[in-house]
Amino acid sequence: MEITTTTQNKVTIMHVNGNIDSSTHQAFQSKAEEFIANGARYLLVDMTNAPFISSAGLRALHNIFNQLRAIHKDADDDALRKSMSAGAYKSPYLKVCCLSNASREVFELGGFDTYIEVYNNLETAISSF
């Protein structure tokens, strides 16, 4: 897996090339943590060239979500759980685009689509921030 980045407006875009799985999730999460430590507050994960994300990759996304949430402090834990259960919360600072069919299925089965928005193209995803 290889990650390149671009920045557009206030959004740091992580372009992933390769699967995010048990052998690459740590590198993926570390790279995101590096961007956050260097001031990134809005991350978009571009999965155009990433055919698959495993449960390890989903855990990494969830950890990134929690790190960004701690910085933004947009809701306490109880309010967040209630909003997520009601389908009323989507992360305003972490989004994903261009999931393959296999990755979309894993993403949805894991319930990640309930709090992380998924877009079909990069431009729409960027403009959603």
C-alpha positions as CSV (number, residue, x, y, z in Angstrom):
1,M,0.0,0.0,0.0
2,E,1.2,3.5,-0.9
3,I,-0.3,6.8,0.3
4,T,0.1,10.1,-1.5
5,T,-1.5,13.3,-0.3
6,T,-2.9,16.5,-1.7
7,T,-4.6,19.4,0.0
8,Q,-7.5,21.3,-1.4
9,N,-9.0,24.1,0.5
10,K,-8.9,22.9,4.1
11,V,-9.1,19.2,3.2
12,T,-6.1,16.8,3.4
13,I,-6.8,14.0,0.8
14,M,-5.1,10.7,1.4
15,H,-5.0,8.8,-1.9
16,V,-4.6,5.1,-1.1
17,N,-3.0,2.8,-3.6
18,G,-3.5,-0.8,-2.4
19,N,-5.5,-2.6,0.1
20,I,-6.0,-1.5,3.7
21,D,-5.8,-4.8,5.6
22,S,-4.0,-6.5,8.4
23,S,-0.6,-6.0,6.9
24,T,-1.1,-2.3,6.0
25,H,-3.6,-0.8,8.5
26,Q,-0.9,0.4,10.9
27,A,1.0,2.3,8.2
28,F,-2.4,3.8,7.0
29,Q,-3.3,4.9,10.6
30,S,0.2,6.2,11.3
31,K,0.2,8.4,8.1
32,A,-3.2,9.8,9.1
33,E,-1.9,10.5,12.6
34,E,1.1,12.3,11.2
35,F,-1.2,14.6,9.2
36,I,-3.3,15.3,12.2
37,A,-0.2,16.0,14.3
38,N,0.9,18.4,11.6
39,G,-2.4,20.3,11.7
40,A,-4.8,18.5,9.4
41,R,-8.3,18.8,10.7
42,Y,-10.4,17.5,7.7
43,L,-9.4,14.2,6.1
44,L,-10.8,12.6,3.0
45,V,-9.7,9.0,2.2
46,D,-9.7,8.5,-1.6
47,M,-10.1,4.7,-2.2
48,T,-10.1,4.9,-6.0
49,N,-7.0,2.6,-6.2
50,A,-7.7,0.6,-3.1
51,P,-9.8,-2.5,-4.0
52,F,-10.3,-3.7,-0.5
53,I,-10.5,-2.6,3.2
54,S,-10.6,-5.3,5.9
55,S,-11.8,-5.1,9.5
56,A,-8.3,-4.0,10.5
57,G,-8.6,-1.1,8.0
58,L,-12.0,-0.2,9.5
59,R,-10.5,-0.1,13.0
60,A,-7.9,2.3,11.7
61,L,-10.6,4.5,10.3
62,H,-12.5,4.4,13.6
63,N,-9.3,5.4,15.5
64,I,-8.7,8.3,13.1
65,F,-12.4,9.3,13.5
66,N,-11.9,9.3,17.3
67,Q,-8.7,11.4,17.1
68,L,-10.4,14.0,14.9
69,R,-13.5,14.0,17.1
70,A,-11.3,14.7,20.2
71,I,-9.8,17.7,18.5
72,H,-13.2,19.1,17.2
73,K,-15.2,18.2,20.3
74,D,-18.5,18.5,18.4
75,A,-20.5,16.2,20.7
76,D,-20.1,14.3,24.0
77,D,-20.1,10.5,23.9
78,D,-23.8,10.2,25.0
79,A,-25.0,12.7,22.5
80,L,-22.9,11.2,19.7
81,R,-24.3,7.7,20.4
82,K,-27.9,8.9,20.4
83,S,-27.3,10.9,17.1
84,M,-25.6,7.9,15.5
85,S,-28.4,5.5,16.6
86,A,-31.0,7.9,15.1
87,G,-29.0,8.2,11.9
88,A,-28.6,11.9,12.5
89,Y,-24.8,12.1,12.8
90,K,-22.2,12.1,10.0
91,S,-18.6,13.1,10.7
92,P,-17.9,16.6,9.4
93,Y,-14.2,16.0,9.4
94,L,-13.6,12.4,8.1
95,K,-15.1,11.2,4.8
96,V,-14.4,8.5,2.3
97,C,-14.8,8.4,-1.5
98,C,-14.6,5.9,-4.3
99,L,-15.1,2.6,-2.5
100,S,-15.0,-0.5,-4.6
101,N,-18.1,-2.7,-4.4
102,A,-16.3,-5.1,-2.0
103,S,-15.1,-2.3,0.2
104,R,-18.5,-0.7,0.2
105,E,-20.1,-3.9,1.4
106,V,-17.6,-4.3,4.2
107,F,-18.0,-0.6,5.2
108,E,-21.8,-0.9,5.3
109,L,-21.8,-4.3,7.1
110,G,-19.6,-2.8,9.7
111,G,-22.0,0.1,10.2
112,F,-19.4,2.7,9.3
113,D,-21.8,4.3,6.8
114,T,-23.9,5.4,9.8
115,Y,-21.3,8.0,10.8
116,I,-18.8,8.4,7.9
117,E,-20.1,9.7,4.7
118,V,-19.2,7.9,1.5
119,Y,-19.0,9.7,-1.9
120,N,-18.7,8.2,-5.4
121,N,-16.4,10.9,-6.7
122,L,-13.6,13.0,-5.4
123,E,-14.9,16.4,-6.4
124,T,-18.3,15.9,-4.6
125,A,-16.5,14.6,-1.6
126,I,-14.2,17.6,-1.4
127,S,-17.0,20.1,-1.8
128,S,-18.9,18.4,1.1
129,F,-16.6,19.7,3.7
